[in-house]
Amino acid sequence: MTASNENLFSSNTHAAPLGIIAMDSVTELGNKINNFLVDWAKRAGQDVDTFLIECECPRFSSGDAKGLIKSTVRGKDLFIIVDVGNYNIKYDYFGFQNAMSPDDHYQDLKRIIQAASGKAHRITVIMPLLYGGRQHRRSYRESLDCAFALQELEAMGVSNIVTFDAHDPRVQNAVPIMGFDNVMPTYQVLKTLLRDIKDISYSKDKFMIVSPDEGALNRNMYYASVLGVDMGMFYKRRDYSTVVNGRNPIVAHEYLGNPVEGKDIFVADDIISSGESMLDLAYSLKEKKAGRIFTYATYTIFTNGLDKFDKAYKDGIIDGVLGTNLTYRTPELLSREWFHEVDVSKYISYFIEAINHDVSISKILDPHAKIEALLEKYNMNK
């Protein structure tokens, strides 16, 4: 931790006493964040054991629920952390074990905000996987789930939303007055890649960034810019004459850009859902004689299981998949040799600390200097 971080805790400039509510969906992540914050506070001379505030959302057998906060939040700068994608949390429903959906997690979040009863000094919601984020725009007679949820949270008194790698950050236009921070863990991703892949080279003739589609251009352009390498991209050719599961099916992935032959490839996206698109892309790159292929997604949820990725790894199609700990990962995924976890807990701790002390977060949002130092250190140790 830097001296500036210690100074924040040792000063009296915080907006209000800090309180953290980690919903059941983020117990592991919440404990890691709390441990960082407690350690920094103790180094600054504060006598504190925890910033966590215990809560629960018990349910009746009929499925009805309520939010319960077990200690005072009066006057606190309250940070509520939730993972709406954690389907591993279950509850009894008419004798069945029902897995919680994003809707269930969002409802529990609102219940806890209600339980605070307006007594907190300020409420910030840290929701890495943005609720309704994939339903971010309207076509014909469709709902606007994400935009409406943001407006609902604002109406309930939430001051700030912190999310990570939003599917479309323009959804923040729905709440132009409320604080909305869309965070990209670029530094943490590169740090993990350098740590786990020992013989990787970032030279322009050996390494290349490829965007999986036009929607991921900005995040991949940033990687290419900070690394000083070339970038190519795929675009998805769809069949607009048919609709499958509410979407026009992808007919083919067409590549645009410089040759990838012999180069290691890094592909970044916000989410690996079924993983079909990422695998199609990898097989296409191998046909073009690409070298090793490393893919990254902020949210690696693998809705169709891991078998196809196991086969792709065994066949030498994909050499590694990076994903964060911002949403639930199955024990099976964590055990895979090809999966590399990106820990973002310390990064979130910096955010909480900075917001609590009402200081600028611009340097946290733009990690360019830290990335340059990371690459310089890596090159020196090669």
MIFILO-60766 format. One record per residue (C-alpha): residue number from 1; residue in three letters; y, z, x. Coordinates in pm, whole numbers. Layout:
<atoms>
NUM, ALA, Y, Z, X
...
</atoms>
This chain:
<atoms>
1, MET, 0, 0, 0
2, THR, 344, -86, 128
3, ALA, 621, 165, 184
4, SER, 816, 17, -104
5, ASN, 533, 105, -343
6, GLU, 532, 466, -224
7, ASN, 909, 482, -271
8, LEU, 870, 375, -633
9, PHE, 645, 670, -712
10, SER, 850, 918, -510
11, SER, 1171, 819, -687
12, ASN, 1283, 935, -1029
13, THR, 1378, 587, -1143
14, HIS, 1082, 533, -1373
15, ALA, 1162, 439, -1732
16, ALA, 945, 722, -1866
17, PRO, 630, 915, -1772
18, LEU, 340, 671, -1729
19, GLY, 47, 660, -1969
20, ILE, -245, 414, -1970
21, ILE, -482, 347, -2257
22, ALA, -787, 146, -2150
23, MET, -975, 28, -2457
24, ASP, -1356, 46, -2455
25, SER, -1361, -323, -2364
26, VAL, -1202, -256, -2022
27, THR, -1346, 78, -1911
28, GLU, -1445, -46, -1566
29, LEU, -1118, -231, -1503
30, GLY, -912, 57, -1645
31, ASN, -1074, 308, -1410
32, LYS, -1004, 87, -1108
33, ILE, -638, 48, -1207
34, ASN, -603, 421, -1268
35, ASN, -756, 501, -928
36, PHE, -498, 284, -750
37, LEU, -207, 436, -941
38, VAL, -326, 795, -891
39, ASP, -377, 733, -518
40, TRP, -27, 589, -480
41, ALA, 126, 876, -677
42, LYS, -52, 1137, -466
43, ARG, 66, 968, -147
44, ALA, 418, 1000, -282
45, GLY, 369, 1375, -335
46, GLN, 295, 1379, -707
47, ASP, 34, 1618, -845
48, VAL, -153, 1393, -1089
49, ASP, -523, 1359, -1168
50, THR, -515, 1066, -1407
51, PHE, -280, 844, -1603
52, LEU, -551, 754, -1853
53, ILE, -511, 868, -2214
54, GLU, -837, 898, -2406
55, CYS, -872, 709, -2732
56, GLU, -1140, 570, -2961
57, CYS, -1181, 353, -3268
58, PRO, -1470, 510, -3463
59, ARG, -1627, 311, -3744
60, PHE, -1787, 398, -4072
61, SER, -2125, 242, -4152
62, SER, -1946, 2, -4386
63, GLY, -1755, -143, -4091
64, ASP, -1419, 20, -4168
65, ALA, -1250, 176, -3866
66, LYS, -955, 383, -3751
67, GLY, -768, 431, -3425
68, LEU, -751, 777, -3266
69, ILE, -546, 884, -2962
70, LYS, -670, 1219, -2829
71, SER, -358, 1344, -2651
72, THR, 16, 1309, -2681
73, VAL, 193, 981, -2603
74, ARG, 538, 1107, -2701
75, GLY, 804, 972, -2467
76, LYS, 554, 790, -2244
77, ASP, 581, 441, -2100
78, LEU, 253, 333, -2256
79, PHE, 34, 53, -2120
80, ILE, -256, -54, -2341
81, ILE, -522, -269, -2172
82, VAL, -771, -470, -2378
83, ASP, -1029, -744, -2321
84, VAL, -1064, -937, -2646
85, GLY, -1349, -1139, -2493
86, ASN, -1589, -849, -2437
87, TYR, -1878, -931, -2671
88, ASN, -2095, -661, -2513
89, ILE, -1929, -388, -2723
90, LYS, -2128, -330, -3042
91, TYR, -2100, -114, -3353
92, ASP, -2322, -21, -3650
93, TYR, -2267, -236, -3955
94, PHE, -2498, -179, -4253
95, GLY, -2778, -83, -4015
96, PHE, -2723, -377, -3780
97, GLN, -2575, -379, -3430
98, ASN, -2273, -607, -3464
99, ALA, -2114, -752, -3147
100, MET, -1736, -722, -3143
101, SER, -1552, -1052, -3169
102, PRO, -1198, -1120, -3043
103, ASP, -1081, -1047, -3399
104, ASP, -1243, -700, -3385
105, HIS, -1084, -617, -3049
106, TYR, -744, -733, -3170
107, GLN, -772, -517, -3481
108, ASP, -863, -214, -3268
109, LEU, -560, -282, -3048
110, LYS, -338, -272, -3356
111, ARG, -506, 49, -3471
112, ILE, -422, 221, -3141
113, ILE, -62, 98, -3159
114, GLN, -47, 243, -3511
115, ALA, -194, 572, -3389
116, ALA, 91, 599, -3138
117, SER, 312, 626, -3450
118, GLY, 623, 498, -3276
119, LYS, 635, 806, -3050
120, ALA, 591, 622, -2719
121, HIS, 903, 539, -2520
122, ARG, 782, 180, -2475
123, ILE, 458, -9, -2528
124, THR, 331, -282, -2297
125, VAL, 8, -463, -2385
126, ILE, -196, -599, -2096
127, MET, -421, -862, -2252
128, PRO, -562, -1081, -1971
129, LEU, -754, -1311, -2208
130, LEU, -485, -1391, -2463
131, TYR, -604, -1345, -2821
132, GLY, -619, -1681, -3002
133, GLY, -502, -1848, -2681
134, ARG, -719, -2155, -2732
135, GLN, -570, -2210, -3077
136, HIS, -218, -2251, -2943
137, ARG, -92, -2556, -3129
138, ARG, -118, -2705, -3474
139, SER, -268, -3036, -3580
140, TYR, -246, -3108, -3950
141, ARG, -344, -2806, -4166
142, GLU, -446, -2556, -3900
143, SER, -364, -2197, -3821
144, LEU, -150, -2086, -3526
145, ASP, -347, -1776, -3433
146, CYS, -193, -1693, -3096
147, ALA, 168, -1743, -3200
148, PHE, 122, -1531, -3513
149, ALA, -53, -1252, -3319
150, LEU, 235, -1234, -3070
151, GLN, 488, -1209, -3353
152, GLU, 276, -940, -3518
153, LEU, 265, -732, -3199
154, GLU, 639, -769, -3157
155, ALA, 692, -647, -3514
156, MET, 473, -343, -3435
157, GLY, 707, -241, -3152
158, VAL, 539, -391, -2845
159, SER, 802, -459, -2578
160, ASN, 601, -659, -2324
161, ILE, 286, -869, -2306
162, VAL, 116, -927, -1971
163, THR, -151, -1196, -1974
164, PHE, -332, -1396, -1706
165, ASP, -359, -1773, -1686
166, ALA, -274, -1842, -2050
167, HIS, -433, -2157, -2187
168, ASP, -85, -2276, -2282
169, PRO, 197, -2041, -2173
170, ARG, 440, -2225, -2401
171, VAL, 304, -2009, -2683
172, GLN, 553, -1745, -2564
173, ASN, 820, -1951, -2742
174, ALA, 696, -1779, -3059
175, VAL, 848, -1451, -2931
176, PRO, 1150, -1553, -2722
177, ILE, 1301, -1202, -2715
178, MET, 985, -1005, -2632
179, GLY, 879, -979, -2268
180, PHE, 595, -1217, -2183
181, ASP, 450, -1246, -1832
182, ASN, 187, -1510, -1761
183, VAL, 31, -1418, -1429
184, MET, -169, -1641, -1195
185, PRO, -397, -1456, -948
186, THR, -372, -1736, -690
187, TYR, -353, -1508, -387
188, GLN, -656, -1306, -496
189, VAL, -857, -1626, -549
190, LEU, -777, -1765, -205
191, LYS, -845, -1428, -44
192, THR, -1190, -1418, -204
193, LEU, -1267, -1776, -105
194, LEU, -1170, -1709, 257
195, ARG, -1369, -1385, 264
196, ASP, -1690, -1520, 113
197, ILE, -1702, -1877, 251
198, LYS, -1687, -1817, 623
199, ASP, -1687, -2174, 755
200, ILE, -1436, -2330, 515
201, SER, -1149, -2536, 660
202, TYR, -817, -2596, 487
203, SER, -724, -2896, 699
204, LYS, -613, -3203, 506
205, ASP, -899, -3418, 633
206, LYS, -1167, -3166, 533
207, PHE, -1045, -3005, 213
208, MET, -907, -3127, -119
209, ILE, -800, -2993, -458
210, VAL, -917, -3164, -775
211, SER, -779, -3087, -1121
212, PRO, -1047, -3096, -1395
213, ASP, -800, -3242, -1648
214, GLU, -430, -3293, -1718
215, GLY, -399, -2948, -1874
216, ALA, -490, -2782, -1544
217, LEU, -253, -2990, -1331
218, ASN, 8, -2720, -1269
219, ARG, -232, -2455, -1140
220, ASN, -408, -2707, -913
221, MET, -79, -2853, -789
222, TYR, 18, -2502, -674
223, TYR, -305, -2465, -474
224, ALA, -254, -2809, -318
225, SER, 109, -2732, -233
226, VAL, 54, -2394, -66
227, LEU, -246, -2526, 127
228, GLY, -81, -2857, 220
229, VAL, -374, -3073, 109
230, ASP, -421, -3374, -120
231, MET, -500, -3345, -490
232, GLY, -692, -3569, -727
233, MET, -757, -3527, -1096
234, PHE, -990, -3616, -1380
235, TYR, -887, -3707, -1728
236, LYS, -1114, -3667, -2027
237, ARG, -1187, -3987, -2218
238, ARG, -1261, -3881, -2576
239, ASP, -1409, -4048, -2880
240, TYR, -1130, -4010, -3136
241, SER, -1338, -4169, -3412
242, THR, -1561, -3862, -3451
243, VAL, -1518, -3484, -3468
244, VAL, -1780, -3238, -3342
245, ASN, -1723, -2863, -3382
246, GLY, -1361, -2930, -3464
247, ARG, -1295, -3142, -3154
248, ASN, -1318, -3504, -3044
249, PRO, -1617, -3524, -2807
250, ILE, -1567, -3616, -2441
251, VAL, -1717, -3956, -2359
252, ALA, -1655, -3954, -1984
253, HIS, -1456, -3791, -1704
254, GLU, -1249, -4052, -1517
255, TYR, -1127, -3973, -1164
256, LEU, -781, -4057, -1029
257, GLY, -678, -3993, -670
258, ASN, -768, -4026, -303
259, PRO, -1131, -4058, -188
260, VAL, -1326, -3732, -182
261, GLU, -1601, -3851, 52
262, GLY, -1703, -3589, 305
263, LYS, -1445, -3334, 190
264, ASP, -1496, -2985, 52
265, ILE, -1356, -2973, -302
266, PHE, -1191, -2685, -489
267, VAL, -1149, -2710, -867
268, ALA, -946, -2451, -1063
269, ASP, -938, -2405, -1440
270, ASP, -852, -2126, -1681
271, ILE, -1191, -2088, -1846
272, ILE, -1554, -2188, -1804
273, SER, -1685, -2175, -2160
274, SER, -2011, -2366, -2192
275, GLY, -1956, -2509, -1843
276, GLU, -2059, -2861, -1946
277, SER, -1727, -3018, -1841
278, MET, -1731, -2845, -1503
279, LEU, -2087, -2960, -1434
280, ASP, -2008, -3319, -1540
281, LEU, -1715, -3314, -1301
282, ALA, -1929, -3179, -1015
283, TYR, -2200, -3441, -1064
284, SER, -1932, -3712, -1072
285, LEU, -1779, -3584, -747
286, LYS, -2120, -3582, -579
287, GLU, -2168, -3942, -682
288, LYS, -1847, -4012, -491
289, LYS, -2005, -3842, -184
290, ALA, -1797, -3525, -193
291, GLY, -1895, -3242, 38
292, ARG, -1929, -2888, -93
293, ILE, -1784, -2813, -436
294, PHE, -1632, -2476, -522
295, THR, -1510, -2412, -872
296, TYR, -1290, -2134, -1005
297, ALA, -1208, -2014, -1354
298, THR, -1009, -1706, -1443
299, TYR, -1253, -1642, -1727
300, THR, -1618, -1726, -1656
301, ILE, -1789, -1660, -1989
302, PHE, -2081, -1912, -1980
303, THR, -2145, -1930, -2354
304, ASN, -2452, -2151, -2301
305, GLY, -2610, -1931, -2036
306, LEU, -2657, -1978, -1661
307, ASP, -2964, -2200, -1634
308, LYS, -2777, -2528, -1580
309, PHE, -2557, -2373, -1313
310, ASP, -2865, -2224, -1144
311, LYS, -3012, -2574, -1129
312, ALA, -2686, -2728, -1005
313, TYR, -2669, -2469, -726
314, LYS, -3035, -2520, -633
315, ASP, -2983, -2898, -624
316, GLY, -2674, -2866, -405
317, ILE, -2431, -2991, -669
318, ILE, -2219, -2675, -687
319, ASP, -2186, -2443, -387
320, GLY, -1998, -2157, -549
321, VAL, -1824, -2038, -864
322, LEU, -1536, -1792, -847
323, GLY, -1428, -1582, -1144
324, THR, -1217, -1273, -1204
325, ASN, -1307, -931, -1342
326, LEU, -1047, -974, -1619
327, THR, -1311, -1023, -1886
328, TYR, -1671, -919, -1941
329, ARG, -1927, -1058, -1696
330, THR, -2296, -1018, -1768
331, PRO, -2518, -835, -1516
332, GLU, -2710, -1164, -1482
333, LEU, -2393, -1346, -1372
334, LEU, -2297, -1072, -1125
335, SER, -2642, -1096, -966
336, ARG, -2616, -1471, -899
337, GLU, -2583, -1574, -535
338, TRP, -2345, -1855, -630
339, PHE, -2098, -1629, -815
340, HIS, -1805, -1473, -629
341, GLU, -1599, -1212, -814
342, VAL, -1221, -1200, -774
343, ASP, -1099, -841, -820
344, VAL, -756, -836, -988
345, SER, -732, -460, -1055
346, LYS, -490, -388, -769
347, TYR, -267, -675, -879
348, ILE, -245, -530, -1231
349, SER, -166, -189, -1081
350, TYR, 133, -339, -901
351, PHE, 254, -482, -1232
352, ILE, 223, -150, -1413
353, GLU, 404, 32, -1136
354, ALA, 688, -221, -1120
355, ILE, 738, -235, -1498
356, ASN, 727, 145, -1523
357, HIS, 1009, 167, -1268
358, ASP, 1207, -120, -1421
359, VAL, 1216, -318, -1096
360, SER, 1190, -692, -1050
361, ILE, 842, -842, -1060
362, SER, 951, -1180, -921
363, LYS, 784, -1116, -584
364, ILE, 462, -1015, -758
365, LEU, 467, -1331, -969
366, ASP, 533, -1557, -669
367, PRO, 278, -1474, -395
368, HIS, 379, -1764, -168
369, ALA, 471, -1540, 127
370, LYS, 146, -1342, 98
371, ILE, -56, -1664, 86
372, GLU, 117, -1793, 400
373, ALA, 38, -1467, 581
374, LEU, -324, -1484, 458
375, LEU, -371, -1840, 588
376, GLU, -204, -1756, 920
377, LYS, -435, -1457, 969
378, TYR, -738, -1670, 874
379, ASN, -645, -1943, 1121
380, MET, -595, -1689, 1400
381, ASN, -942, -1539, 1342
382, LYS, -1126, -1873, 1329
</atoms>
